[in-house]
Amino acid sequence: MLRELSELCCKCAGDDGGGGGGSAGNNSCPFPWLPIRFSYTVEAPFSGQYGPVPFQDPWWKVIAWIICAALLIAAAIVDIFDEAHENEEIVIGEVARFSRDNVDCSIASLYGVRGVELGVLDALSGEPNTNARIAVDGIVPIVRAVAPAFVGMKVYKSGARTGLTHGLVTSIVATTNQCRGEFEDSTGTCHPDPATPNLVMTNQIRVGTSADFPAEPTTDHGDSGSLWLSDEPATRDQVVGLTHSGRIGSSDANPINDVLAALDVRLTP
């Protein structure tokens, strides 16, 4: 447009004919005035023809970084699991047998790359529960014999989550409906998964809170697989049951004789 206006002005200024055009010296020729300097502003952010430009908002960048970090963490975890399957120092054995026939148990065949301590960890310093069976940071030797459970029996266990805690047998004929789907701790509701039905077990040992140690939990997530041992004077440190389910104030365990029979193993003296 500026070029066209300039051409018209030059034509007008150089026209010697009539019609009001005038000559080069004729001041009657109209000439548009254009500023040499002018101010301007840029409207930002530019919304584009069809709306805001993608990723223009810095929050999108924050979300992108969060997703990127999550993917990096997931990749690192995958690498760790891959290493765990290949590193002989990490893999200590493999599952040899398992059973869900009114029990929830398995047994591992060890490769011999680590020693086997025939005992359980006692209460550890720095943990919430430090009522030691023998000594804090010690090892409690297991007496390799079966102690039949009875209602009112004092027991204890050393779990990966809660450490060494005590309990009292409240039932030896309990029925456990073990949730294999999604369990809501806040409401105690189980949402079953059709692909992995709940495991119903009968004649289970149920352990409640010990009156001698009322502040201690019985079990929590991560304690599965820990042995309940007798805390009775006549059978102390003998094996009673195998933890498989429970919450803070109640724990369910397979009677150890049922576990031994299901896996076709025995306790050797």
C-alpha contacts under 8 A as a table, 3 or more apart, distances in Angstrom:
res1	aa1	res2	aa2	distance
1	M	4	E	5.13
1	M	5	L	6.22
2	L	5	L	5.12
2	L	6	S	6.17
3	R	6	S	5.12
3	R	7	E	6.25
4	E	7	E	5.13
4	E	8	L	6.23
5	L	8	L	5.11
5	L	9	C	6.16
5	L	32	P	7.91
6	S	9	C	5.07
6	S	10	C	6.10
7	E	10	C	5.15
7	E	11	K	6.10
8	L	11	K	5.06
8	L	12	C	6.02
9	C	12	C	4.93
9	C	13	A	6.03
9	C	30	P	7.53
9	C	31	F	5.87
9	C	32	P	7.63
10	C	13	A	5.06
10	C	14	G	6.16
11	K	14	G	5.32
11	K	15	D	6.13
12	C	15	D	5.42
12	C	21	G	5.97
12	C	22	G	7.61
12	C	29	C	6.36
12	C	30	P	7.70
13	A	21	G	7.47
13	A	22	G	7.14
13	A	23	S	6.10
13	A	24	A	5.16
13	A	26	N	7.87
13	A	29	C	6.27
14	G	22	G	7.96
14	G	23	S	5.83
14	G	24	A	5.39
15	D	21	G	5.96
15	D	22	G	6.15
15	D	23	S	5.48
15	D	24	A	7.35
16	D	21	G	7.13
16	D	22	G	5.78
16	D	23	S	4.64
16	D	24	A	7.62
17	G	20	G	7.98
17	G	21	G	6.64
17	G	22	G	6.74
17	G	23	S	7.58
18	G	21	G	6.01
18	G	22	G	6.68
19	G	22	G	7.79
20	G	28	S	7.56
20	G	29	C	7.59
21	G	28	S	7.47
21	G	29	C	5.84
22	G	25	G	7.61
22	G	26	N	5.04
22	G	27	N	7.59
22	G	28	S	6.55
22	G	29	C	6.05
23	S	26	N	4.88
23	S	29	C	7.94
24	A	27	N	7.96
26	N	29	C	6.38
27	N	30	P	7.87
35	P	38	F	6.52
43	E	46	F	6.36
44	A	47	S	7.92
46	F	52	P	7.15
46	F	53	V	7.40
47	S	50	Y	7.47
47	S	51	G	5.14
47	S	52	P	4.17
47	S	53	V	5.92
48	G	51	G	5.37
48	G	52	P	5.83
48	G	53	V	6.03
52	P	56	Q	7.16
53	V	56	Q	5.49
54	P	57	D	7.79
55	F	58	P	7.02
55	F	60	W	5.51
55	F	61	K	6.67
56	Q	60	W	7.53
57	D	60	W	5.71
57	D	61	K	7.36
58	P	61	K	5.08
58	P	62	V	6.52
59	W	62	V	4.90
59	W	63	I	6.23
60	W	63	I	5.13
60	W	64	A	6.09
61	K	64	A	4.92
61	K	65	W	6.19
62	V	65	W	5.14
62	V	66	I	6.28
63	I	66	I	5.02
63	I	67	I	6.22
64	A	67	I	5.15
64	A	68	C	6.10
65	W	68	C	4.91
65	W	69	A	6.08
66	I	69	A	5.09
66	I	70	A	6.18
67	I	70	A	5.07
67	I	71	L	6.20
68	C	71	L	5.17
68	C	72	L	6.26
69	A	72	L	5.04
69	A	73	I	6.24
70	A	73	I	5.12
70	A	74	A	6.13
71	L	74	A	5.01
71	L	75	A	6.06
72	L	75	A	5.06
72	L	76	A	6.21
73	I	76	A	5.04
73	I	77	I	6.24
74	A	77	I	5.09
74	A	78	V	6.23
75	A	78	V	5.10
75	A	79	D	6.24
76	A	79	D	5.03
76	A	80	I	6.26
77	I	80	I	5.00
77	I	81	F	6.30
78	V	81	F	5.15
78	V	82	D	6.11
79	D	82	D	4.99
79	D	83	E	6.09
80	I	83	E	5.04
80	I	84	A	6.08
81	F	84	A	4.84
81	F	85	H	6.34
82	D	85	H	5.29
82	D	86	E	6.53
83	E	86	E	5.09
83	E	87	N	5.57
84	A	87	N	5.40
84	A	88	E	7.99
84	A	90	I	5.68
84	A	91	V	6.18
85	H	90	I	7.90
85	H	91	V	6.53
86	E	91	V	7.53
87	N	90	I	5.44
87	N	91	V	6.28
88	E	91	V	5.22
88	E	92	I	7.11
88	E	113	V	7.80
89	E	92	I	6.96
89	E	113	V	6.83
92	I	110	L	5.75
92	I	111	Y	5.58
92	I	112	G	7.07
92	I	113	V	6.15
92	I	114	R	6.89
93	G	108	A	6.20
93	G	109	S	5.35
93	G	110	L	4.08
93	G	111	Y	5.02
93	G	112	G	7.94
94	E	108	A	5.34
94	E	109	S	5.44
94	E	110	L	6.66
95	V	98	F	7.47
95	V	106	S	6.97
95	V	107	I	5.95
95	V	108	A	4.35
95	V	109	S	6.15
96	A	106	S	7.55
96	A	107	I	5.81
96	A	108	A	5.18
96	A	109	S	5.50
97	R	106	S	5.51
97	R	107	I	5.43
97	R	108	A	7.13
97	R	263	L	6.39
98	F	104	D	7.82
98	F	105	C	5.66
98	F	106	S	3.86
98	F	107	I	6.29
98	F	262	A	7.97
98	F	263	L	6.57
99	S	103	V	6.40
99	S	104	D	6.09
99	S	105	C	5.66
99	S	106	S	6.31
99	S	262	A	6.26
99	S	263	L	6.89
100	R	103	V	4.93
100	R	104	D	4.91
100	R	105	C	6.87
100	R	199	L	7.76
101	D	104	D	7.46
101	D	262	A	7.38
102	N	200	V	7.17
102	N	201	M	4.77
102	N	202	T	6.67
103	V	201	M	6.66
103	V	254	N	5.97
103	V	258	D	7.13
103	V	259	V	6.57
103	V	262	A	7.62
104	D	244	H	6.47
104	D	254	N	7.35
105	C	225	G	7.72
105	C	242	L	8.00
105	C	244	H	7.98
105	C	259	V	6.68
105	C	263	L	7.97
106	S	263	L	7.16
107	I	263	L	7.28
110	L	113	V	7.84
111	Y	114	R	7.91
112	G	115	G	6.88
117	E	120	V	7.78
118	L	141	P	6.27
118	L	142	I	6.32
119	G	139	I	6.09
119	G	140	V	5.31
119	G	141	P	4.15
119	G	142	I	4.96
120	V	139	I	5.66
120	V	140	V	5.25
120	V	141	P	6.54
120	V	142	I	7.11
120	V	158	S	6.37
121	L	124	L	7.67
121	L	137	D	7.21
121	L	138	G	6.29
121	L	139	I	4.79
121	L	140	V	6.15
121	L	158	S	6.22
121	L	163	G	7.96
121	L	164	L	7.47
122	D	132	A	5.85
122	D	133	R	6.29
122	D	134	I	6.97
122	D	135	A	6.67
122	D	136	V	6.13
122	D	137	D	5.92
122	D	138	G	5.17
122	D	139	I	5.28
122	D	140	V	5.83
122	D	158	S	6.82
122	D	163	G	7.72
122	D	164	L	5.97
123	A	127	E	7.61
123	A	129	N	6.78
123	A	130	T	5.02
123	A	131	N	6.33
123	A	132	A	4.82
123	A	133	R	7.30
123	A	135	A	7.24
123	A	136	V	5.06
123	A	137	D	5.93
123	A	138	G	7.28
123	A	158	S	7.81
123	A	163	G	6.23
123	A	164	L	5.10
124	L	127	E	5.86
124	L	129	N	7.93
124	L	130	T	6.33
124	L	132	A	8.00
124	L	136	V	5.34
124	L	137	D	4.59
124	L	138	G	7.65
124	L	163	G	7.40
125	S	130	T	6.66
125	S	136	V	6.21
125	S	137	D	6.29
126	G	130	T	7.99
127	E	130	T	6.48
127	E	163	G	7.44
128	P	162	T	7.98
129	N	162	T	7.45
129	N	163	G	6.80
129	N	164	L	6.79
129	N	165	T	6.87
129	N	216	E	6.70
130	T	136	V	6.87
130	T	164	L	7.47
131	N	136	V	7.88
131	N	164	L	7.49
131	N	165	T	7.53
132	A	135	A	5.29
132	A	136	V	5.46
132	A	164	L	7.19
133	R	140	V	7.23
134	I	138	G	6.97
134	I	139	I	7.76
134	I	140	V	6.68
135	A	138	G	5.21
135	A	139	I	7.80
140	V	237	D	7.89
141	P	237	D	7.27
142	I	237	D	5.47
142	I	238	Q	6.28
142	I	239	V	7.46
143	V	236	R	7.91
143	V	237	D	5.44
143	V	238	Q	4.79
143	V	239	V	7.19
144	R	238	Q	6.22
144	R	239	V	6.92
144	R	267	L	5.66
144	R	268	T	6.38
144	R	269	P	5.63
145	A	238	Q	5.38
145	A	239	V	6.16
145	A	267	L	6.48
145	A	268	T	7.94
145	A	269	P	7.28
146	V	238	Q	5.77
146	V	239	V	5.03
146	V	240	V	6.13
146	V	256	I	7.15
146	V	257	N	7.39
147	A	230	S	6.73
147	A	235	T	6.19
147	A	238	Q	5.56
147	A	239	V	5.69
147	A	240	V	5.21
148	P	240	V	6.14
149	A	153	M	6.63
149	A	169	V	7.37
149	A	172	I	6.88
149	A	205	I	7.42
149	A	240	V	6.11
149	A	255	P	7.76
150	F	153	M	5.53
150	F	169	V	6.69
150	F	171	S	7.45
150	F	172	I	6.58
151	V	168	L	7.84
151	V	169	V	5.15
151	V	170	T	5.19
151	V	171	S	5.58
151	V	172	I	6.78
152	G	168	L	5.85
152	G	169	V	5.24
152	G	170	T	6.17
153	M	168	L	5.66
153	M	169	V	5.20
153	M	230	S	7.58
153	M	231	D	7.74
153	M	232	E	6.95
154	K	166	H	7.53
154	K	167	G	6.11
154	K	168	L	4.81
154	K	169	V	6.58
154	K	210	S	7.59
154	K	230	S	6.31
154	K	231	D	5.09
154	K	232	E	5.87
155	V	166	H	5.87
155	V	167	G	5.32
155	V	168	L	5.96
155	V	169	V	7.25
155	V	228	W	6.20
155	V	229	L	5.43
155	V	230	S	4.54
155	V	231	D	4.69
155	V	232	E	7.28
156	Y	164	L	6.96
156	Y	165	T	5.62
156	Y	166	H	4.13
156	Y	167	G	5.79
156	Y	228	W	5.54
156	Y	229	L	5.40
156	Y	230	S	6.56
156	Y	231	D	6.41
157	K	163	G	7.73
157	K	164	L	5.53
157	K	165	T	5.75
157	K	166	H	6.55
157	K	226	S	6.47
157	K	227	L	5.76
157	K	228	W	4.70
157	K	229	L	6.02
158	S	162	T	7.58
158	S	163	G	5.02
158	S	164	L	4.11
158	S	165	T	6.55
158	S	226	S	6.26
158	S	227	L	7.19
158	S	228	W	7.89
159	G	162	T	5.51
159	G	163	G	4.70
159	G	164	L	6.25
159	G	165	T	7.93
159	G	219	T	7.40
159	G	222	G	7.36
159	G	223	D	4.53
159	G	224	S	7.48
159	G	226	S	5.46
160	A	163	G	5.83
160	A	222	G	5.90
160	A	223	D	5.23
160	A	226	S	7.77
161	R	219	T	7.75
161	R	220	D	6.36
161	R	221	H	6.66
161	R	222	G	5.19
161	R	223	D	5.45
162	T	165	T	7.10
162	T	217	P	7.29
162	T	219	T	6.50
162	T	220	D	6.57
162	T	223	D	7.03
165	T	216	E	6.04
165	T	217	P	6.72
165	T	218	T	6.29
166	H	209	T	7.33
166	H	210	S	6.02
166	H	213	F	6.68
166	H	216	E	6.97
166	H	217	P	7.91
166	H	218	T	6.66
167	G	207	V	5.90
167	G	208	G	5.56
167	G	209	T	4.94
167	G	210	S	4.32
167	G	213	F	7.84
167	G	218	T	6.12
168	L	207	V	5.33
168	L	208	G	5.23
168	L	209	T	6.01
168	L	210	S	5.08
168	L	211	A	7.89
169	V	172	I	7.53
169	V	205	I	6.99
169	V	206	R	5.81
169	V	207	V	4.35
169	V	208	G	6.18
170	T	205	I	7.78
170	T	206	R	5.64
170	T	207	V	5.56
170	T	208	G	6.08
171	S	174	A	5.88
171	S	204	Q	7.63
171	S	205	I	5.75
171	S	206	R	5.08
171	S	207	V	7.23
172	I	203	N	5.94
172	I	204	Q	5.55
172	I	205	I	4.38
172	I	206	R	6.33
173	V	202	T	6.61
173	V	203	N	3.75
173	V	204	Q	5.33
173	V	205	I	6.56
174	A	202	T	6.06
174	A	203	N	5.15
174	A	204	Q	4.78
174	A	205	I	6.26
174	A	206	R	6.30
175	T	200	V	7.11
175	T	201	M	5.64
175	T	202	T	4.34
175	T	203	N	6.08
175	T	204	Q	6.11
176	T	199	L	7.77
176	T	200	V	5.56
176	T	201	M	5.11
176	T	202	T	6.36
176	T	204	Q	7.05
176	T	252	D	7.29
177	N	198	N	6.38
177	N	199	L	5.80
177	N	200	V	4.45
177	N	201	M	6.58
178	Q	198	N	5.46
178	Q	199	L	4.97
178	Q	200	V	6.07
178	Q	201	M	7.82
178	Q	245	S	6.82
179	C	182	E	7.26
179	C	183	F	6.74
179	C	190	C	6.02
179	C	191	H	7.78
179	C	192	P	6.72
179	C	197	P	7.93
179	C	198	N	5.04
179	C	199	L	6.89
180	R	192	P	6.46
180	R	193	D	6.65
180	R	196	T	5.95
180	R	197	P	6.15
180	R	198	N	4.98
180	R	199	L	7.12
181	G	190	C	6.73
181	G	191	H	5.58
181	G	192	P	4.43
181	G	193	D	4.54
181	G	196	T	6.93
181	G	197	P	7.52
181	G	198	N	7.32
182	E	190	C	5.88
182	E	191	H	5.07
182	E	192	P	6.54
182	E	193	D	7.40
183	F	188	G	6.90
183	F	189	T	5.80
183	F	190	C	4.44
183	F	191	H	6.14
184	E	187	T	5.69
184	E	188	G	5.43
184	E	189	T	5.22
184	E	190	C	6.36
185	D	188	G	5.02
185	D	189	T	7.18
192	P	196	T	7.77
192	P	197	P	6.56
192	P	198	N	6.69
193	D	196	T	5.38
193	D	197	P	5.96
193	D	198	N	7.83
194	P	197	P	5.53
201	M	204	Q	6.87
204	Q	252	D	6.51
204	Q	253	A	5.97
204	Q	254	N	5.54
204	Q	255	P	6.51
205	I	241	G	7.25
205	I	252	D	5.66
205	I	253	A	5.12
205	I	254	N	6.25
205	I	255	P	6.30
206	R	250	S	6.95
206	R	251	S	5.67
206	R	252	D	4.61
206	R	253	A	6.45
207	V	218	T	7.29
207	V	250	S	5.67
207	V	251	S	5.01
207	V	252	D	6.29
207	V	253	A	7.94
208	G	218	T	6.65
208	G	249	G	5.87
208	G	250	S	4.73
208	G	251	S	6.54
209	T	213	F	7.42
209	T	214	P	6.14
209	T	216	E	7.26
209	T	217	P	6.82
209	T	218	T	6.16
209	T	249	G	5.72
209	T	250	S	6.88
210	S	213	F	5.20
210	S	214	P	5.65
210	S	216	E	7.85
211	A	214	P	5.26
213	F	216	E	5.75
214	P	217	P	7.99
217	P	220	D	7.56
217	P	248	I	4.82
217	P	249	G	5.70
218	T	246	G	7.94
218	T	247	R	7.17
218	T	248	I	5.47
218	T	249	G	5.51
218	T	250	S	5.92
218	T	251	S	6.02
219	T	223	D	5.98
219	T	246	G	6.08
219	T	247	R	5.58
219	T	248	I	5.25
219	T	249	G	7.25
219	T	250	S	7.04
219	T	251	S	5.95
220	D	223	D	5.83
220	D	246	G	6.75
220	D	247	R	5.34
220	D	248	I	5.60
221	H	224	S	7.24
221	H	247	R	7.60
223	D	226	S	5.94
223	D	243	T	7.19
223	D	244	H	7.95
224	S	242	L	7.88
224	S	243	T	5.12
224	S	244	H	4.77
224	S	245	S	6.56
225	G	242	L	5.95
225	G	243	T	5.24
225	G	244	H	6.16
226	S	242	L	6.00
226	S	243	T	5.45
227	L	239	V	6.80
227	L	240	V	7.24
227	L	241	G	5.79
227	L	242	L	4.74
227	L	243	T	6.12
228	W	239	V	6.34
228	W	240	V	5.43
228	W	241	G	5.11
228	W	242	L	6.15
228	W	243	T	6.93
228	W	253	A	7.88
229	L	236	R	7.29
229	L	237	D	5.25
229	L	238	Q	5.44
229	L	239	V	4.70
229	L	240	V	5.27
229	L	241	G	7.22
230	S	235	T	6.00
230	S	236	R	4.86
230	S	237	D	5.17
230	S	238	Q	5.42
230	S	239	V	6.43
230	S	240	V	6.23
231	D	235	T	7.13
231	D	236	R	4.77
231	D	237	D	6.40
232	E	235	T	5.52
232	E	236	R	5.06
233	P	236	R	5.30
235	T	238	Q	5.71
239	V	256	I	6.92
240	V	255	P	6.40
240	V	256	I	5.75
241	G	253	A	5.45
241	G	254	N	5.31
241	G	255	P	4.50
241	G	256	I	4.45
242	L	253	A	4.91
242	L	254	N	5.12
242	L	255	P	6.65
242	L	256	I	6.16
242	L	259	V	7.73
243	T	251	S	7.11
243	T	252	D	6.01
243	T	253	A	4.20
243	T	254	N	6.60
244	H	251	S	7.94
244	H	252	D	6.18
244	H	253	A	5.50
244	H	254	N	7.17
245	S	251	S	5.96
245	S	252	D	5.15
245	S	253	A	6.87
246	G	249	G	7.82
246	G	250	S	5.44
246	G	251	S	3.99
246	G	252	D	5.55
247	R	250	S	5.31
247	R	251	S	6.09
248	I	251	S	7.67
254	N	258	D	6.73
254	N	259	V	6.65
255	P	258	D	5.46
255	P	259	V	6.66
256	I	259	V	5.00
256	I	260	L	6.21
257	N	260	L	5.14
257	N	261	A	6.17
258	D	261	A	5.16
258	D	262	A	6.07
259	V	262	A	5.15
259	V	263	L	6.18
260	L	263	L	5.34
260	L	264	D	5.69
260	L	265	V	5.10
260	L	266	R	5.79
261	A	264	D	4.92
261	A	265	V	6.63
261	A	266	R	7.98
